[in-house]
Amino acid sequence: MVLLVDEMLERAWTLKQNLIDFVLDAEGELAVALEAYAAARSTGERYDIAQQNQVIDSFTVEGKVGDKTPIDLFVESQPDLTHNDHSLLESWRHRSFTGLFEITQLFPDRFELMNWLTAKHYIVKPNSPNLLAEMSRFKLGEILRARIAPLTDDWWILSSSPILMGKLGKPKLAVAIGNFKQNHKHNLYSDAPELLEQAWQSVEHYHEDFTEFFGTEELTLSGYHLNKQLAQFQEFITKKRLADIGMDESKSLADLVEDAGVDPEEVKAAAIAASGADVKAVEVMLDSPSSKMVMPKVELPDRFKKAEQVTALSHPRWGQTFLSTYAQFTEMLAAEDFSTVPGYEKLVRNYLEDPAINAGIWQRLAKVNPAKLEQILQTVLQRTNFQLDRDLDALLQEFKKPLEPELPEIASVPVHLHNLFQEALGEVNKSKSKPQEKKKSSKGFKS
C-alpha cells in the first residue's frame, strides 16, 4: 500500500532521528570515524548547532567505517525495518546532497528551491513541526545552505536544519558560491553528474591544449613573459573552441548571425560557452560588424606578475598550478649537497603546509629525483626511517593533502555561474569607482 505523503513524512522524520541517534550514541570505530570526518571538514571557524547537525547528517551518508557507511551499520542493527524503510534509506544514500539554494516559491506546507550550483529546482517539504515553524520565517529570494533528501521521486525533505543566509546581492552571492565551492568540493554537482563529467573533461582538454601550444606540460618563464604567453594561449584555445562548434573566428558575430540565419541569442550563448566571454562583451561584438571574436584577457595572479621565475604546471586531472619556487625546488633536488642550498628547510616545509601545493606536485617532484627527495624529507622532518615509496602518501595526508584530485579551478563552470560572477564583478568594480563608497572586495566563484 502506498503511504500517504503525510504518513511518509512522519516516518521519514522518525527514521532520520533514529539514524542520527544511532550515530551519536555509537562508540568505537563509528565514533572515531565521525570525529575524523568532522575534523577533515573543519574550516577553523566555530560551528553553530545547525552546522554541526549538517556535518553529522552528511556523515550518515558519506562517512566510512572500514568499507561500510553509517547507514549500512544502522540497517544491520535494526532487523525490524520495513521494506519502505529500506527503500527510503537507500534513496538517501544515493541521492541526498548538500547545496546552496535560493527560495523560488513559498507555500503553506512546502517550498521550491533552486540549487545555484546546477540551476535545478526541487519541491521540498519540512518533515517535522520544528522545521515547518522555521520555514514560516523564510522569504522569497533568500539563500539557504541545506542538505535535502528524497521522499518520493518528486518530493524532497530537509535532511537537517538549513542555514539561512538571507537575501544576497550578486557580489555576496558570488562569494557564498565561492565559499561553498571551496568547502564542499565533493558536493559541487551532486545532482548533475553530467555537469561534473563535463567539468572534468574540460580539465583534460585544457591540458591537451596546453601541451599542444607550449610543447610541454611544465613551463618556466618570468612572470611578465608568462603572462604574455598565457594571453596568446587563451586566443589559441578560443580559435579551437569556435572551430569545434563550426564558427569562423575570422568573422564578426554580426556576420555569423547573418550567415547562419539564426537567432542572435543562440549565437550569443554559443560564443559565451565557447570563449568564456561575458554577456556584455558578446553584445558589443554583435553590435559592431567590424569586431572580431575576442577572448577576455587572461592574466597571472598579481603576486606572480613581477616574479623573476614562475613555473606553470599542467596535468589532466590536477589541473593548472603556478609556482614561483618550483625551479628552486628542482635545483635543490639536483644539487650535490642540498644542505648548502639557502633556505632549503623553509622551502620544503612551505611545500608541505601550503594547501595550494597539492599531492600531484609532490608526485611530480618524487619522479625528478626520488633518492634525493627522500634524503631531504628525512633531514627536514627528522625521520631517519622515512621511505619515499612507502611513506609519502601518509605524509601528504598528515598535512591534509587529498591523494586524489579535486575538481581544479581551471575546470569549466556552467554558463549561469560564469554570468553571475561576471555581473558581480561588474557591480564591485562600479562600487569601487565611487570614492565615497570604499569597500573591501572578496573573492567569489572563480570562472
Secondary structure, 3 states (H helix, E strand, C coil): CCCCHHHHHHHHHHHHHHHHHHHHHCCCHHHHHHHHHHHHCCCCCCCCHHHHHHHHHHHHHHCCECCECHHHHHHHHCCCCCHHHHHHHHHHHHHCEEEEEEEEEECCCCEEEEECCCCEEEEEECCCHHHHHHHCCCCCCEEEEEEEEECCCCEEEECCCCEEEEECCHHHHHHHHHHHHHHCHHHCCCCCHHHHHHHHHHHHHHHHHHHHHHCCCEEEECHHHHHHHHHHHHHHHHHHHHHHCCCCCCCCHHHHHHHHCCCHHHHHHHHHHHHCCCHHHHHHHHHCCCCCCCCCCCCCCHHHHCCCCEEEEEECCCEEEEECCHHHHHHHHHCCCHHHCCCHHHHHHHHHHCCCCCHHHHHHHHHHCHHHHHHHHHHHHCCCCCCHHHHHHHHHHHCCCCCCCCCCCCCCCCHHHHHHHHHHHHHHHHHHCCCCCCCCCCCCCCC
